[in-house]
Structure formats: C-alpha cells, structure tokens
Amino acid sequence: MFRARNRGSGGATASVGARRLTAWTASAAAGLVYLAAWAIGLALPETSVPAGDAPASALAGSADEFWRSLLVHGIAGLALLPVACEQHHRAGLLSLPYARVLLAAAAAAAVLSLAQFLVGMALAGVLGSPGSGMAAALWQGLNMADGVKMLCLALWISLAALSVRGRAGLLPRWLLPVSLLAVLSLVLSGCGYLLSAAPLMQAAFLALPLLLFWVVTAALSAGRGRAALRQ
C-alpha cells in the first residue's frame, strides 16, 4: 500500500513537472516570437512621408503599415502573455506580494499593443478609408497608447527586477543593470509620447533594443533555479 502510494505520488509529480516544462517551453518560444516579430516588422520598408504631409496622412492606406502593425503590435503583444504568465506563476512560488500587479502590468501592455494593432489596421484602410481628420486622430491615439504601454512595461520590468534575491528570483542577477536602463528609457520615452515631447521620445531608440533583449532573456531564463523555487 505504501509503495502504491509512492508510485501515485511520483506519477503526480511527473505530471506536474511535465506541465511546468510545457509552460516554460511556451514562455521561451513566446520570447523568440516577440524578437522575430519586431525584427521583421522593423525590416519592412518605411512609408515615405512627403514634405509638409502629416505622418498619419502618409500612412493611411499603406500595406506596409498593416504588416508592420500586425507584427510589432499584434503578434508581439500576444507573445508577451506567456512570458508574463510564467513569471506570475514563479512569483507565486516565491510568495511575492506583487505577483498580481506584475501580471496586470504585463497584461495591460499586451492589451494596449493589440489596441494599437486595431488602430494600425484602421490607418492602413483595412476597416475603411480614413479621412484626414480621422487619420490624425488615430495617429494621436496610437502615440498615446504607445506612451501608456511603455509605462506598463517599465512597471513590469521593475517588479520582476525587485524579485531578484539569490538564485530564486524571476531574473538572473546579471540582468539587473539592463533592467534599470530599460525602465529609465521606457519611462522617459513613455512620458515623451504622452506629452508629445520630441526630446523625450528619442529615448525610445534606446528603450526598444533593451526591451527586446530583456523580454527574450526573461523568457529563456524562466526555468532557472526551479530546484531553488521548490525548496
């Protein structure tokens, strides 16, 4: 009877281990998809903006804008969720009091990214040809959503970085300097997009590569220290 119980317990442990491995695999794959979506989206030809034209008017009806929006907002936004869910699970194992806030910040960034995809579709004319006034409003909405999304991402990264203690944190310790730089640049660029302050917007050129590196590293390191978490 005792042996039978042990065999049952071992089977349950193996089943849980298999589920956790599947979750980690999904997180790692999502991180790579996030990077690939951004890389391909940035590689698409830029839509030329004639002198004197507003960017929104030039982008209206652009096929490249549709594909870029699908990649960097739609697919990349969805790819954030498995990474955040895996971190939320591990934050629960660590008994972090802000585990739900961490998940909410990442989920908000993903939702805003999907909203930007819909706005991008509208700008590209998929939902009908937007007039000049509507295109300008959509462009402004796109920038505002970008600003809020950057602040949500900064909050997510900050909370994940706060968890680092020994080997059992959500991130490897060496990623902390990258996390700090990413948070600072995301806050600056996010405020820039919300306030339409061009100098602050320039921080996005630093924020994006740092964010891409952070998301991929966080996704791939999701399985680190699993033994420490179970102790």
Secondary structure as UniProt FT lines:
FT   HELIX           2..43
FT   TURN            51..52
FT   HELIX           55..59
FT   TURN            60..61
FT   HELIX           63..69
FT   HELIX           70..75
FT   HELIX           76..93
FT   TURN            94..95
FT   TURN            97..98
FT   HELIX           99..123
FT   TURN            124..127
FT   HELIX           132..162
FT   TURN            166..167
FT   HELIX           173..175
FT   HELIX           176..195
FT   HELIX           198..201
FT   TURN            202..203
FT   HELIX           204..220
FT   TURN            221..225
FT   HELIX           226..230
//
